[in-house]
Amino acid sequence: MNNISLLPPSPKEIGHSIAANVRALRRRRRISQQRLSELSGVSLGSVKRFETSGDISLLSLGKIALALGTEKELLKLFSDIPPESIDEVIRGESQRNHRPLPGKDGRKNHGVREVQDSVSV
């Protein structure tokens, strides 16, 4: 009998899968859990718990990714996701035409438009 599930994986299963990938990479590179802890600044207990349970904070996962040189892969998470519908494509085009204005200091203001200093009434 096939064990093919039509249901999406649970958050716990996703965590286990990511942990298994990290553990496999760590072992392939011959890095001990202790050494990964030292390289990443994540406690040894947290590294062990992550590899067995899949539970870890996003901050600690980022530290581990940096220590393993896989931060680019982590940064790709949720990027380049194809639209699920034509409505999403249309909304995406509309949002691209209304990009946030850069702040006065040249930095992006992450979707918040600045109000002009002087407003005439």
Backbone as numpy.savetxt, mean C-alpha at the origin, in Angstrom:
# Nx Ny Nz CAx CAy CAz Cx Cy Cz
-12.10 -33.63 -5.96 -12.94 -32.44 -5.96 -12.05 -31.19 -5.96
-12.47 -30.17 -6.69 -11.73 -28.92 -6.79 -12.01 -28.03 -5.59
-10.98 -27.33 -5.11 -11.14 -26.38 -4.02 -11.12 -24.95 -4.54
-11.78 -24.70 -5.65 -11.84 -23.37 -6.24 -12.97 -22.61 -5.56
-12.62 -21.44 -5.02 -13.61 -20.61 -4.35 -14.02 -19.48 -5.28
-15.32 -19.22 -5.32 -15.83 -18.10 -6.10 -15.90 -16.83 -5.27
-15.64 -16.97 -3.98 -15.67 -15.81 -3.09 -14.30 -15.14 -3.08
-14.28 -13.82 -2.91 -12.98 -13.14 -2.80 -12.30 -13.56 -1.50
-10.98 -13.43 -1.43 -10.29 -13.81 -0.19 -10.67 -12.87 0.94
-10.63 -13.39 2.15 -10.93 -12.57 3.33 -9.71 -11.71 3.65
-9.89 -10.67 4.45 -8.73 -9.87 4.86 -7.65 -10.73 5.54
-8.06 -11.70 6.32 -7.12 -12.61 6.98 -6.32 -13.40 5.95
-7.01 -13.90 4.92 -6.33 -14.66 3.86 -5.36 -13.77 3.08
-5.73 -12.53 2.86 -4.84 -11.59 2.17 -3.58 -11.37 3.01
-3.76 -11.16 4.31 -2.63 -10.98 5.22 -1.71 -12.19 5.22
-2.30 -13.38 5.26 -1.50 -14.62 5.23 -0.71 -14.73 3.93
-1.34 -14.37 2.84 -0.69 -14.46 1.53 0.49 -13.49 1.43
0.30 -12.26 1.88 1.38 -11.27 1.87 2.51 -11.73 2.79
2.16 -12.23 3.96 3.17 -12.72 4.91 3.96 -13.88 4.31
3.29 -14.78 3.62 3.98 -15.92 3.00 4.94 -15.42 1.92
4.54 -14.41 1.17 5.43 -13.84 0.14 6.66 -13.20 0.78
6.46 -12.46 1.86 7.58 -11.81 2.56 8.51 -12.87 3.14
7.93 -13.89 3.78 8.74 -14.97 4.37 9.56 -15.68 3.30
8.94 -15.97 2.16 9.65 -16.65 1.07 10.80 -15.78 0.54
10.56 -14.49 0.38 11.61 -13.59 -0.09 12.74 -13.49 0.94
12.37 -13.37 2.19 13.37 -13.29 3.26 14.25 -14.55 3.26
13.63 -15.69 3.17 14.39 -16.95 3.16 15.25 -17.08 1.91
14.70 -16.68 0.77 15.46 -16.76 -0.49 16.72 -15.91 -0.41
16.61 -14.79 0.28 17.76 -13.90 0.43 18.63 -14.27 1.64
18.25 -15.35 2.32 18.99 -15.87 3.48 19.12 -14.82 4.59
17.99 -14.18 4.87 17.93 -13.20 5.95 17.11 -13.81 7.09
17.67 -13.82 8.27 16.94 -14.35 9.42 15.87 -13.36 9.86
14.92 -13.84 10.65 13.91 -12.94 11.20 14.58 -11.89 12.08
15.59 -12.29 12.83 16.32 -11.37 13.70 16.97 -10.26 12.87
17.61 -10.66 11.75 18.29 -9.67 10.90 17.27 -8.75 10.23
16.14 -9.29 9.79 15.10 -8.46 9.18 14.59 -7.45 10.21
14.46 -7.88 11.45 14.05 -6.98 12.52 15.05 -5.84 12.67
16.33 -6.18 12.66 17.38 -5.16 12.80 17.39 -4.21 11.61
17.27 -4.76 10.41 17.32 -3.93 9.20 16.12 -3.00 9.09
14.96 -3.47 9.53 13.72 -2.72 9.34 13.35 -1.83 10.52
13.86 -2.16 11.69 13.44 -1.42 12.89 12.10 -1.91 13.43
11.62 -3.03 12.91 10.38 -3.64 13.40 10.79 -4.69 14.44
10.11 -4.74 15.55 10.50 -5.67 16.61 10.47 -7.11 16.10
11.34 -7.93 16.70 11.40 -9.33 16.32 10.05 -10.01 16.54
9.38 -9.67 17.64 8.06 -10.23 17.91 7.06 -9.89 16.83
7.12 -8.67 16.32 6.19 -8.25 15.25 6.50 -8.98 13.95
7.79 -9.17 13.65 8.17 -9.90 12.44 7.65 -11.33 12.53
7.87 -11.98 13.69 7.42 -13.37 13.87 5.89 -13.46 13.79
5.20 -12.53 14.46 3.73 -12.53 14.44 3.21 -12.35 13.02
3.83 -11.43 12.28 3.41 -11.19 10.90 3.57 -12.45 10.06
4.71 -13.10 10.17 4.95 -14.28 9.33 4.05 -15.45 9.69
3.57 -15.50 10.92 2.69 -16.61 11.30 1.21 -16.27 11.17
0.85 -15.01 11.43 -0.58 -14.67 11.44 -1.02 -13.77 10.29
-0.05 -13.06 9.68 -0.41 -12.10 8.63 -0.80 -10.75 9.18
-0.75 -10.58 10.50 -1.14 -9.31 11.12 0.07 -8.39 11.26
-0.05 -7.17 10.74 1.02 -6.17 10.84 0.42 -4.81 10.52
1.01 -3.77 11.08 0.55 -2.43 10.75 1.11 -2.05 9.37
0.45 -1.13 8.72 0.92 -0.67 7.42 2.29 -0.02 7.55
2.51 0.71 8.62 3.80 1.35 8.85 4.91 0.30 8.95
4.69 -0.75 9.72 5.69 -1.81 9.86 5.89 -2.55 8.54
4.82 -2.76 7.80 4.96 -3.41 6.49 5.82 -2.55 5.57
5.63 -1.25 5.63 6.46 -0.33 4.84 7.92 -0.42 5.23
8.20 -0.52 6.53 9.58 -0.65 7.00 10.21 -1.95 6.50
9.45 -3.02 6.53 9.94 -4.31 6.05 10.20 -4.25 4.55
9.28 -3.62 3.83 9.45 -3.48 2.37 10.73 -2.70 2.06
10.98 -1.63 2.79 12.21 -0.85 2.59 13.44 -1.70 2.89
13.40 -2.46 3.97 14.54 -3.29 4.35 14.83 -4.37 3.30
13.77 -4.87 2.65 13.93 -5.90 1.62 14.11 -5.31 0.23
14.04 -3.99 0.11 14.19 -3.35 -1.20 12.99 -3.55 -2.10
11.82 -3.70 -1.51 10.60 -3.95 -2.29 9.58 -2.82 -2.14
10.06 -1.63 -1.76 9.12 -0.52 -1.55 8.39 -0.13 -2.82
9.02 -0.29 -3.99 8.34 0.06 -5.25 7.13 -0.82 -5.46
7.24 -2.09 -5.11 6.11 -3.00 -5.26 4.98 -2.61 -4.31
5.34 -2.22 -3.09 4.31 -1.80 -2.13 3.64 -0.51 -2.59
4.42 0.40 -3.16 3.86 1.67 -3.64 2.91 1.47 -4.83
3.04 0.37 -5.53 2.16 0.08 -6.67 0.77 -0.37 -6.23
0.63 -0.70 -4.95 -0.65 -1.18 -4.44 -1.75 -0.17 -4.75
-2.81 -0.61 -5.35 -3.98 0.20 -5.72 -3.72 1.17 -6.87
-2.59 1.06 -7.54 -2.36 1.93 -8.70 -2.66 1.14 -9.96
-2.95 1.84 -11.01 -3.25 1.23 -12.31 -4.36 0.18 -12.24
-5.39 0.47 -11.48 -6.55 -0.42 -11.38 -7.50 -0.03 -12.51
-7.85 -0.98 -13.38 -8.75 -0.63 -14.48 -10.15 -0.31 -13.96
-10.85 0.56 -14.66 -12.23 0.90 -14.25 -13.13 -0.32 -14.30
-14.11 -0.35 -13.42 -15.06 -1.46 -13.39 -16.28 -1.20 -14.27
-16.50 0.05 -14.64 -17.69 0.37 -15.43 -17.42 1.62 -16.28
-18.30 1.85 -17.23 -18.20 3.04 -18.07 -18.43 4.30 -17.23
-19.31 4.19 -16.20 -19.54 5.33 -15.31 -18.26 5.73 -14.59
-17.48 4.75 -14.19 -16.22 5.04 -13.51 -15.25 5.72 -14.47
-15.26 5.32 -15.74 -14.40 5.95 -16.75 -14.81 7.41 -16.92
-16.11 7.66 -17.02 -16.62 9.02 -17.21 -16.28 9.87 -16.00
-16.49 9.35 -14.78 -16.16 10.10 -13.57 -14.66 10.37 -13.51
-13.85 9.42 -13.94 -12.40 9.60 -13.95 -11.98 10.70 -14.89
-12.60 10.77 -16.06 -12.30 11.84 -17.02 -12.70 13.18 -16.43
-13.84 13.23 -15.77 -14.31 14.46 -15.17 -13.35 14.93 -14.09
-12.85 14.01 -13.28 -11.91 14.36 -12.21 -10.58 14.81 -12.78
-10.14 14.24 -13.90 -8.87 14.65 -14.51 -8.96 16.08 -15.01
-10.16 16.52 -15.42 -10.33 17.88 -15.91 -10.43 18.89 -14.77
-10.53 18.43 -13.54 -10.65 19.31 -12.39 -9.57 18.98 -11.37
-8.33 19.01 -11.79 -7.20 18.73 -10.90 -7.07 19.85 -9.87
-6.62 19.50 -8.65 -6.43 20.55 -7.63 -5.33 21.51 -8.05
-5.49 22.74 -7.62 -4.49 23.76 -7.91 -3.31 23.58 -6.96
-2.09 23.86 -7.43 -0.96 23.81 -6.51 -1.09 24.90 -5.46
-0.55 24.65 -4.28 -0.56 25.64 -3.20 0.37 26.79 -3.52
0.33 27.83 -2.72 1.15 29.01 -2.95 2.63 28.69 -2.91
3.01 27.68 -2.12 4.43 27.34 -2.01 4.86 26.36 -3.10
3.98 26.07 -4.06 4.31 25.20 -5.17 3.98 23.74 -4.92
3.63 23.39 -3.68 3.29 22.00 -3.38 1.83 21.75 -3.72
1.54 20.51 -4.05 0.13 20.17 -4.27 -0.58 20.20 -2.93
-1.84 20.57 -2.96 -2.59 20.63 -1.72 -3.57 19.48 -1.60
-3.31 18.40 -2.31 -4.02 17.13 -2.19 -5.53 17.27 -2.25
-6.01 17.93 -3.28 -7.44 17.99 -3.52 -8.15 19.16 -2.88
-7.47 19.96 -2.12 -8.11 21.10 -1.47 -7.69 22.36 -2.20
-8.66 23.07 -2.74 -8.36 24.32 -3.44 -8.24 25.43 -2.42
-7.22 26.27 -2.63 -7.03 27.38 -1.72 -8.00 28.51 -2.06
-8.44 29.20 -1.03 -9.31 30.36 -1.20 -8.40 31.56 -1.40
-8.77 32.44 -2.34 -7.96 33.63 -2.59 -7.91 34.49 -1.34
-6.74 35.16 -1.16 -6.56 36.02 0.02 -7.57 37.14 0.05
-7.82 37.77 -1.09 -8.78 38.87 -1.09 -9.96 38.48 -1.97
-11.11 38.50 -1.38 -12.33 38.17 -2.11 -13.19 39.42 -2.16
-13.57 39.89 -3.36 -14.43 41.05 -3.44 -15.88 40.65 -3.32
-16.58 41.45 -2.59 -18.00 41.17 -2.37 -18.82 42.23 -3.02
